Amino acid sequence: MIHYKENFPRISSERNNTATVVIYLLFGLLCLAMLSLFVGVPLSIQLEHNSSLSNREMIFDLIYFPLLLWGIWGLYKNYERQKHKKVILIAVDQDGLHHHQFNGTVQSILYKDLERSKEAYVSDIDRKIGTKYSPGYIFGFKDGVKVPLHFSTAENGLSYIPKNKNQLIAHFLQGAALFCPHIKISPAVYAENFINPKTFEFDKRAQRKTYFVALILIIIILVAIDLFIKYTKGFSLLF
């Protein structure tokens, strides 16, 4: 076991700057849109038809806008506090998964702490399917409860998205299989992340092929829907 650990390499994340900038940009646009609504809607209603402000409207403005500024300041201070906890590096080594935070703290999930699942039809390391309200993620069990195993963080202004996410997952699964042979890993975890369960290698070609096929299917479905609308309603949405 010690010999294996000494020869088990450490893999660190490589930040995907493009994806991170896109998320930050979308988050910034969302904040601006929300701010415009909170400021613009009351003013547009009050200034409708170029009417002058009434006494009630002025009293409303004197209460509403200071409260709005106070709320914005509170959100900014909360962001400043949370910024110190944001992830700046994700690493996988012979001990487990490590999230290095901005303030120097390291949050770790160690192989030795992983436990067997007590839930029927749920593997010791499994994955939760994402929904429109929450993204999917891989999880294990520690102290009798599910523990998320995050290999990226998508928290808008605190996002960290690595280029080599699948390699990090593959390396963690390899470590779990090597150092915790009693832990059972769900085949769905391997399949969903395009990882070979025998070699623990990430199959990028299979990922691209799957995404390409999915894109073609989406295009075919959209074209079929458009043709159906065209011959039943007489107009086309795409052409």
C-alpha positions in Angstrom: 0.0 0.0 0.0 2.8 2.4 0.9 4.6 1.5 -2.3 1.5 2.3 -4.3 1.1 5.7 -2.6 4.6 6.7 -3.2 4.2 6.0 -6.9 0.7 7.6 -7.2 1.2 11.0 -8.9 -0.4 14.2 -8.0 -2.6 15.9 -10.6 -3.6 19.5 -10.3 -6.3 21.4 -12.2 -5.7 23.7 -15.1 -8.1 26.6 -15.1 -10.3 27.0 -18.2 -10.0 30.8 -18.5 -12.4 31.0 -21.5 -15.3 29.3 -19.7 -14.6 31.2 -16.5 -14.7 34.6 -18.3 -17.9 33.6 -20.0 -19.6 32.7 -16.7 -18.3 35.9 -15.0 -19.6 37.9 -18.0 -23.0 36.3 -17.9 -23.2 36.8 -14.1 -22.2 40.5 -14.6 -24.9 40.9 -17.2 -27.5 39.3 -15.0 -26.6 41.6 -12.1 -26.8 44.6 -14.4 -30.2 43.5 -15.7 -31.5 43.0 -12.2 -30.2 46.4 -11.1 -31.8 48.0 -14.2 -35.1 46.4 -13.3 -35.0 47.5 -9.7 -34.1 51.0 -10.7 -35.9 51.4 -14.0 -39.3 49.9 -13.3 -40.2 52.3 -10.4 -38.9 55.3 -12.2 -40.6 54.4 -15.5 -43.9 54.0 -13.7 -43.5 57.3 -11.8 -42.4 59.3 -14.9 -45.0 57.8 -17.2 -46.4 60.4 -19.6 -43.8 62.9 -18.3 -45.9 63.5 -15.2 -44.3 65.2 -12.2 -43.5 63.2 -9.0 -46.3 63.3 -6.4 -45.6 63.6 -2.7 -46.3 59.8 -2.2 -43.9 58.9 -5.0 -41.2 61.1 -3.5 -41.7 59.5 -0.1 -41.5 56.1 -1.8 -38.2 57.1 -3.5 -36.7 58.4 -0.2 -37.4 55.0 1.4 -37.0 52.6 -1.6 -33.7 53.8 -3.1 -31.7 54.0 0.2 -32.9 50.5 1.0 -31.9 49.4 -2.5 -28.4 50.8 -2.0 -28.2 49.2 1.4 -29.1 45.8 -0.2 -26.5 46.2 -2.9 -23.9 47.1 -0.3 -24.8 44.0 1.7 -24.5 41.8 -1.3 -21.1 43.3 -2.1 -19.8 42.7 1.4 -21.2 39.2 1.4 -19.3 38.6 -1.9 -16.1 40.0 -0.3 -16.5 37.5 2.5 -17.2 34.6 0.3 -14.4 35.5 -2.1 -11.8 34.3 0.5 -13.4 30.9 0.3 -13.4 30.6 -3.4 -11.5 27.7 -5.0 -8.3 28.6 -6.8 -7.0 25.1 -7.4 -8.2 21.5 -7.3 -5.8 18.6 -6.8 -6.0 14.8 -6.6 -3.1 12.9 -5.0 -2.5 9.7 -3.0 -4.6 10.9 -0.1 -7.7 12.1 -2.0 -9.4 15.2 -3.4 -8.3 18.7 -2.3 -9.9 22.1 -2.8 -7.4 24.9 -2.3 -9.1 28.2 -1.4 -8.2 31.8 -1.8 -7.5 32.3 1.9 -5.0 29.4 2.0 -7.5 26.8 3.5 -7.5 23.4 2.0 -10.8 21.4 2.1 -10.1 17.7 1.5 -12.0 14.5 1.0 -9.7 11.6 1.8 -9.9 8.1 0.5 -9.5 6.7 4.0 -12.7 8.5 5.1 -14.9 7.1 2.4 -17.5 4.6 3.6 -19.8 1.9 2.1 -23.3 3.0 1.0 -26.2 2.1 3.2 -28.8 3.0 0.6 -30.2 0.3 -1.7 -29.3 0.5 -5.4 -26.8 3.3 -4.6 -23.1 2.6 -5.1 -20.4 3.7 -2.6 -19.3 6.3 -5.2 -22.2 7.3 -7.4 -23.6 10.3 -9.3 -26.7 12.4 -8.9 -28.4 13.3 -12.2 -28.7 17.0 -12.8 -32.0 18.8 -13.2 -32.9 22.2 -14.6 -32.6 23.5 -11.0 -29.3 22.0 -9.9 -26.3 20.4 -11.7 -25.4 16.8 -11.4 -22.4 15.7 -9.4 -20.5 12.7 -8.1 -20.8 11.8 -4.4 -19.4 9.4 -1.9 -20.3 8.6 1.7 -18.7 9.9 4.9 -20.0 9.6 8.4 -23.1 8.0 7.1 -24.2 10.8 4.8 -23.6 11.7 1.1 -20.6 13.9 0.4 -20.4 15.7 -2.9 -17.2 15.3 -4.9 -16.8 18.5 -6.8 -14.2 18.7 -9.5 -15.3 22.2 -10.6 -17.3 25.0 -8.9 -19.9 27.0 -10.8 -20.9 29.6 -8.3 -21.2 32.6 -10.7 -18.9 35.2 -9.3 -16.8 32.5 -7.5 -16.6 29.9 -10.3 -13.6 27.7 -11.0 -13.8 25.5 -14.1 -10.7 23.3 -14.9 -9.8 22.2 -18.4 -8.8 18.8 -17.2 -11.9 18.0 -15.1 -12.3 14.5 -16.6 -8.7 13.7 -15.9 -9.1 14.8 -12.3 -12.2 12.5 -12.0 -10.4 9.6 -13.6 -7.4 10.0 -11.2 -9.6 10.2 -8.2 -11.5 7.1 -9.2 -8.2 5.3 -9.8 -7.0 6.3 -6.3 -10.3 5.2 -4.8 -10.1 1.8 -6.5 -6.4 1.4 -5.5 -6.5 2.5 -1.9 -10.1 1.6 -1.0 -10.7 -1.7 -2.7 -13.8 -2.2 -0.6 -15.4 0.9 -2.2 -17.7 0.1 -5.1 -17.8 2.7 -7.9 -21.0 2.9 -10.0 -20.5 2.1 -13.7 -22.6 5.2 -14.5 -19.8 7.4 -13.1 -17.3 6.0 -15.5 -19.7 6.1 -18.5 -20.9 9.7 -17.8 -17.4 11.0 -17.7 -16.0 8.8 -20.6 -13.6 7.0 -18.4 -12.3 3.5 -19.1 -12.9 1.5 -15.8 -10.0 -0.8 -16.5 -7.3 1.8 -17.5 -8.8 4.9 -15.8 -8.1 6.9 -18.9 -10.3 9.7 -20.2 -11.6 8.9 -23.7 -11.8 12.4 -25.3 -12.6 10.9 -28.7 -15.7 9.2 -27.3 -16.8 12.4 -25.6 -16.5 14.4 -28.9 -18.3 11.6 -30.7 -21.2 11.6 -28.2 -21.5 15.4 -28.2 -21.5 15.4 -32.0 -24.2 12.8 -32.2 -26.3 14.7 -29.6 -25.9 17.9 -31.7 -27.0 16.1 -34.8 -30.0 14.6 -33.1 -31.0 18.1 -31.7 -30.8 19.6 -35.2 -32.9 16.7 -36.7 -35.5 17.2 -34.0 -35.6 21.0 -34.5 -35.9 20.6 -38.3 -38.7 18.0 -37.8 -40.6 20.3 -35.5 -40.2 23.2 -37.9 -41.4 21.1 -40.9 -44.4 20.0 -38.8 -45.3 23.6 -38.0 -44.7 24.7 -41.6 -47.2 22.1 -43.1 -49.8 22.4 -40.3 -49.6 26.2 -39.6 -48.3 27.5 -42.8 -45.2 29.2 -41.5 -41.6 28.3 -40.6 -39.5 29.2 -37.6 -36.1 28.2 -39.0 -36.4 28.9 -42.7 
